[in-house]
Amino acid sequence: METIGKGYYRKESYEKVTGKAKYTNDFETRGILHAKMLEHGLLGMPAALGNSLSTSLSVSY
């Protein structure tokens, strides 16, 4: 157990501290279709049921 109580080097730590690390929000996602499922806060159930999905707007974009 020679690692207990000792620090260790992490490859990404320098980039995080200096602000050079890339996170998912740093990348531009222009032209990509995004979707989000809404849920009821307490029950974890969908807030509404969808019967169909129209992609005509996204296809014309």
N, CA, C and O atoms as CSV, one atom per row, in Angstrom:
chain,resi,resn,atom,element,x,y,z
A,1,MET,N,N,0.823,-1.185,0.000
A,1,MET,CA,C,0.000,0.000,0.000
A,1,MET,C,C,0.871,1.254,0.000
A,1,MET,O,O,0.739,2.107,0.878
A,2,GLU,N,N,1.752,1.362,-0.979
A,2,GLU,CA,C,2.644,2.510,-1.019
A,2,GLU,C,C,1.996,3.784,-1.570
A,2,GLU,O,O,2.640,4.834,-1.568
A,3,THR,N,N,0.738,3.728,-2.044
A,3,THR,CA,C,0.098,4.916,-2.619
A,3,THR,C,C,-0.811,5.651,-1.641
A,3,THR,O,O,-1.237,6.769,-1.931
A,4,ILE,N,N,-1.113,5.068,-0.516
A,4,ILE,CA,C,-2.014,5.717,0.444
A,4,ILE,C,C,-1.302,6.906,1.084
A,4,ILE,O,O,-0.183,6.788,1.584
A,5,GLY,N,N,-1.981,8.057,1.055
A,5,GLY,CA,C,-1.427,9.263,1.649
A,5,GLY,C,C,-0.464,10.028,0.755
A,5,GLY,O,O,0.107,11.031,1.183
A,6,LYS,N,N,-0.273,9.575,-0.476
A,6,LYS,CA,C,0.640,10.246,-1.399
A,6,LYS,C,C,-0.153,10.774,-2.604
A,6,LYS,O,O,-1.149,10.182,-3.019
A,7,GLY,N,N,0.312,11.888,-3.145
A,7,GLY,CA,C,-0.297,12.434,-4.347
A,7,GLY,C,C,0.187,11.690,-5.583
A,7,GLY,O,O,1.180,10.964,-5.538
A,8,TYR,N,N,-0.517,11.877,-6.668
A,8,TYR,CA,C,-0.075,11.288,-7.917
A,8,TYR,C,C,-0.387,12.244,-9.058
A,8,TYR,O,O,-1.296,13.066,-8.948
A,9,TYR,N,N,0.350,12.144,-10.138
A,9,TYR,CA,C,0.222,13.040,-11.280
A,9,TYR,C,C,-0.922,12.581,-12.182
A,9,TYR,O,O,-1.007,11.412,-12.558
A,10,ARG,N,N,-1.792,13.522,-12.517
A,10,ARG,CA,C,-2.858,13.238,-13.476
A,10,ARG,C,C,-2.567,14.010,-14.743
A,10,ARG,O,O,-2.245,15.197,-14.691
A,11,LYS,N,N,-2.678,13.348,-15.880
A,11,LYS,CA,C,-2.307,13.955,-17.153
A,11,LYS,C,C,-3.119,15.212,-17.457
A,11,LYS,O,O,-2.579,16.168,-18.014
A,12,GLU,N,N,-4.399,15.231,-17.105
A,12,GLU,CA,C,-5.266,16.346,-17.474
A,12,GLU,C,C,-5.243,17.489,-16.459
A,12,GLU,O,O,-5.855,18.529,-16.704
A,13,SER,N,N,-4.566,17.329,-15.346
A,13,SER,CA,C,-4.625,18.348,-14.301
A,13,SER,C,C,-4.048,19.690,-14.749
A,13,SER,O,O,-4.617,20.727,-14.410
A,14,TYR,N,N,-2.946,19.714,-15.493
A,14,TYR,CA,C,-2.342,20.971,-15.935
A,14,TYR,C,C,-3.297,21.728,-16.853
A,14,TYR,O,O,-3.451,22.942,-16.721
A,15,GLU,N,N,-3.939,21.019,-17.784
A,15,GLU,CA,C,-4.862,21.661,-18.710
A,15,GLU,C,C,-6.075,22.227,-17.974
A,15,GLU,O,O,-6.565,23.299,-18.327
A,16,LYS,N,N,-6.554,21.532,-16.976
A,16,LYS,CA,C,-7.708,22.014,-16.216
A,16,LYS,C,C,-7.367,23.264,-15.421
A,16,LYS,O,O,-8.159,24.205,-15.387
A,17,VAL,N,N,-6.215,23.289,-14.788
A,17,VAL,CA,C,-5.817,24.420,-13.952
A,17,VAL,C,C,-5.551,25.662,-14.796
A,17,VAL,O,O,-5.890,26.772,-14.386
A,18,THR,N,N,-4.952,25.485,-15.961
A,18,THR,CA,C,-4.608,26.630,-16.808
A,18,THR,C,C,-5.762,27.066,-17.707
A,18,THR,O,O,-5.673,28.104,-18.364
A,19,GLY,N,N,-6.832,26.294,-17.744
A,19,GLY,CA,C,-7.982,26.654,-18.581
A,19,GLY,C,C,-7.859,26.201,-20.017
A,19,GLY,O,O,-8.651,26.616,-20.862
A,20,LYS,N,N,-6.893,25.367,-20.311
A,20,LYS,CA,C,-6.685,24.886,-21.678
A,20,LYS,C,C,-7.456,23.602,-21.977
A,20,LYS,O,O,-7.516,23.179,-23.132
A,21,ALA,N,N,-8.037,22.986,-20.976
A,21,ALA,CA,C,-8.768,21.730,-21.172
A,21,ALA,C,C,-10.028,21.982,-21.984
A,21,ALA,O,O,-10.681,23.013,-21.819
A,22,LYS,N,N,-10.370,21.049,-22.854
A,22,LYS,CA,C,-11.569,21.149,-23.686
A,22,LYS,C,C,-12.677,20.309,-23.063
A,22,LYS,O,O,-12.492,19.131,-22.756
A,23,TYR,N,N,-13.821,20.938,-22.887
A,23,TYR,CA,C,-15.000,20.253,-22.365
A,23,TYR,C,C,-16.036,20.156,-23.470
A,23,TYR,O,O,-15.874,20.780,-24.519
A,24,THR,N,N,-17.092,19.393,-23.260
A,24,THR,CA,C,-18.085,19.183,-24.316
A,24,THR,C,C,-18.749,20.479,-24.753
A,24,THR,O,O,-19.106,20.607,-25.924
A,25,ASN,N,N,-18.930,21.441,-23.865
A,25,ASN,CA,C,-19.547,22.711,-24.252
A,25,ASN,C,C,-18.606,23.608,-25.040
A,25,ASN,O,O,-19.047,24.607,-25.609
A,26,ASP,N,N,-17.336,23.281,-25.088
A,26,ASP,CA,C,-16.372,24.079,-25.833
A,26,ASP,C,C,-16.418,23.801,-27.332
A,26,ASP,O,O,-15.924,24.607,-28.120
A,27,PHE,N,N,-16.990,22.696,-27.730
A,27,PHE,CA,C,-17.035,22.322,-29.139
A,27,PHE,C,C,-18.278,22.886,-29.801
A,27,PHE,O,O,-19.360,22.878,-29.214
A,28,GLU,N,N,-18.122,23.374,-31.025
A,28,GLU,CA,C,-19.252,23.924,-31.763
A,28,GLU,C,C,-20.048,22.785,-32.391
A,28,GLU,O,O,-19.484,21.910,-33.049
A,29,THR,N,N,-21.336,22.803,-32.187
A,29,THR,CA,C,-22.194,21.717,-32.678
A,29,THR,C,C,-23.227,22.249,-33.662
A,29,THR,O,O,-24.396,21.869,-33.595
A,30,ARG,N,N,-22.818,23.107,-34.557
A,30,ARG,CA,C,-23.733,23.673,-35.543
A,30,ARG,C,C,-24.152,22.590,-36.540
A,30,ARG,O,O,-23.317,21.828,-37.028
A,31,GLY,N,N,-25.448,22.532,-36.834
A,31,GLY,CA,C,-25.956,21.588,-37.817
A,31,GLY,C,C,-26.293,20.220,-37.251
A,31,GLY,O,O,-26.598,19.302,-38.011
A,32,ILE,N,N,-26.245,20.064,-35.949
A,32,ILE,CA,C,-26.549,18.783,-35.318
A,32,ILE,C,C,-27.912,18.868,-34.645
A,32,ILE,O,O,-28.217,19.855,-33.975
A,33,LEU,N,N,-28.720,17.849,-34.819
A,33,LEU,CA,C,-30.040,17.799,-34.207
A,33,LEU,C,C,-29.902,17.444,-32.732
A,33,LEU,O,O,-29.251,16.458,-32.386
A,34,HIS,N,N,-30.512,18.247,-31.863
A,34,HIS,CA,C,-30.467,18.012,-30.427
A,34,HIS,C,C,-31.870,17.667,-29.938
A,34,HIS,O,O,-32.859,18.172,-30.469
A,35,ALA,N,N,-31.951,16.823,-28.947
A,35,ALA,CA,C,-33.237,16.460,-28.357
A,35,ALA,C,C,-33.060,16.314,-26.855
A,35,ALA,O,O,-31.981,15.961,-26.381
A,36,LYS,N,N,-34.111,16.583,-26.117
A,36,LYS,CA,C,-34.072,16.442,-24.671
A,36,LYS,C,C,-35.415,15.880,-24.210
A,36,LYS,O,O,-36.469,16.337,-24.654
A,37,MET,N,N,-35.375,14.897,-23.327
A,37,MET,CA,C,-36.600,14.328,-22.809
A,37,MET,C,C,-36.958,15.021,-21.500
A,37,MET,O,O,-36.151,15.074,-20.573
A,38,LEU,N,N,-38.155,15.541,-21.438
A,38,LEU,CA,C,-38.620,16.187,-20.224
A,38,LEU,C,C,-39.214,15.136,-19.299
A,38,LEU,O,O,-39.979,14.277,-19.738
A,39,GLU,N,N,-38.864,15.203,-18.030
A,39,GLU,CA,C,-39.369,14.244,-17.058
A,39,GLU,C,C,-40.056,14.960,-15.914
A,39,GLU,O,O,-39.736,16.106,-15.596
A,40,HIS,N,N,-40.989,14.282,-15.309
A,40,HIS,CA,C,-41.634,14.803,-14.119
A,40,HIS,C,C,-40.612,14.764,-12.998
A,40,HIS,O,O,-39.937,13.752,-12.811
A,41,GLY,N,N,-40.488,15.852,-12.247
A,41,GLY,CA,C,-39.436,15.996,-11.255
A,41,GLY,C,C,-39.338,14.896,-10.220
A,41,GLY,O,O,-38.241,14.401,-9.960
A,42,LEU,N,N,-40.431,14.503,-9.628
A,42,LEU,CA,C,-40.363,13.560,-8.519
A,42,LEU,C,C,-40.437,12.104,-8.951
A,42,LEU,O,O,-39.794,11.241,-8.354
A,43,LEU,N,N,-41.216,11.834,-9.978
A,43,LEU,CA,C,-41.469,10.446,-10.341
A,43,LEU,C,C,-40.493,9.883,-11.364
A,43,LEU,O,O,-40.387,8.666,-11.515
A,44,GLY,N,N,-39.771,10.765,-12.075
A,44,GLY,CA,C,-38.850,10.286,-13.096
A,44,GLY,C,C,-39.568,9.730,-14.304
A,44,GLY,O,O,-39.004,8.922,-15.041
A,45,MET,N,N,-40.806,10.149,-14.521
A,45,MET,CA,C,-41.595,9.685,-15.658
A,45,MET,C,C,-41.649,10.784,-16.706
A,45,MET,O,O,-41.488,11.957,-16.371
A,46,PRO,N,N,-41.874,10.430,-17.977
A,46,PRO,CA,C,-42.007,11.463,-19.012
A,46,PRO,C,C,-43.135,12.429,-18.685
A,46,PRO,O,O,-44.179,12.022,-18.174
A,47,ALA,N,N,-42.924,13.712,-18.979
A,47,ALA,CA,C,-43.931,14.730,-18.702
A,47,ALA,C,C,-45.072,14.662,-19.701
A,47,ALA,O,O,-46.182,15.096,-19.396
A,48,ALA,N,N,-44.824,14.129,-20.880
A,48,ALA,CA,C,-45.862,13.998,-21.904
A,48,ALA,C,C,-45.504,12.822,-22.795
A,48,ALA,O,O,-44.354,12.386,-22.832
A,49,LEU,N,N,-46.488,12.319,-23.504
A,49,LEU,CA,C,-46.259,11.223,-24.432
A,49,LEU,C,C,-46.327,11.761,-25.847
A,49,LEU,O,O,-47.264,12.478,-26.197
A,50,GLY,N,N,-45.339,11.419,-26.664
A,50,GLY,CA,C,-45.330,11.856,-28.060
A,50,GLY,C,C,-45.835,10.753,-28.958
A,50,GLY,O,O,-45.423,9.600,-28.835
A,51,ASN,N,N,-46.736,11.111,-29.869
A,51,ASN,CA,C,-47.272,10.123,-30.802
A,51,ASN,C,C,-46.494,10.085,-32.107
A,51,ASN,O,O,-46.416,9.043,-32.758
A,52,SER,N,N,-45.918,11.224,-32.492
A,52,SER,CA,C,-45.163,11.259,-33.742
A,52,SER,C,C,-44.080,12.332,-33.648
A,52,SER,O,O,-44.112,13.195,-32.771
A,53,LEU,N,N,-43.133,12.257,-34.561
A,53,LEU,CA,C,-42.037,13.210,-34.605
A,53,LEU,C,C,-41.880,13.670,-36.042
A,53,LEU,O,O,-41.635,12.858,-36.934
A,54,SER,N,N,-42.019,14.965,-36.272
A,54,SER,CA,C,-41.886,15.519,-37.608
A,54,SER,C,C,-40.456,16.012,-37.803
A,54,SER,O,O,-39.978,16.863,-37.054
A,55,THR,N,N,-39.785,15.477,-38.805
A,55,THR,CA,C,-38.417,15.892,-39.104
A,55,THR,C,C,-38.352,16.825,-40.301
A,55,THR,O,O,-37.257,17.114,-40.784
A,56,SER,N,N,-39.487,17.305,-40.797
A,56,SER,CA,C,-39.496,18.117,-42.002
A,56,SER,C,C,-38.707,19.414,-41.827
A,56,SER,O,O,-38.014,19.836,-42.754
A,57,LEU,N,N,-38.796,20.047,-40.672
A,57,LEU,CA,C,-38.043,21.285,-40.431
A,57,LEU,C,C,-36.546,21.023,-40.432
A,57,LEU,O,O,-35.789,21.794,-41.022
A,58,SER,N,N,-36.106,19.960,-39.789
A,58,SER,CA,C,-34.676,19.673,-39.712
A,58,SER,C,C,-34.128,19.241,-41.056
A,58,SER,O,O,-32.973,19.531,-41.368
A,59,VAL,N,N,-34.924,18.556,-41.860
A,59,VAL,CA,C,-34.472,18.114,-43.171
A,59,VAL,C,C,-34.305,19.316,-44.102
A,59,VAL,O,O,-33.372,19.353,-44.904
A,60,SER,N,N,-35.198,20.293,-43.999
A,60,SER,CA,C,-35.119,21.470,-44.866
A,60,SER,C,C,-34.007,22.420,-44.441
A,60,SER,O,O,-33.612,23.285,-45.223
A,61,TYR,N,N,-33.496,22.282,-43.229
A,61,TYR,CA,C,-32.443,23.154,-42.726
A,61,TYR,C,C,-31.167,22.842,-43.450
A,61,TYR,O,O,-30.139,23.463,-43.184
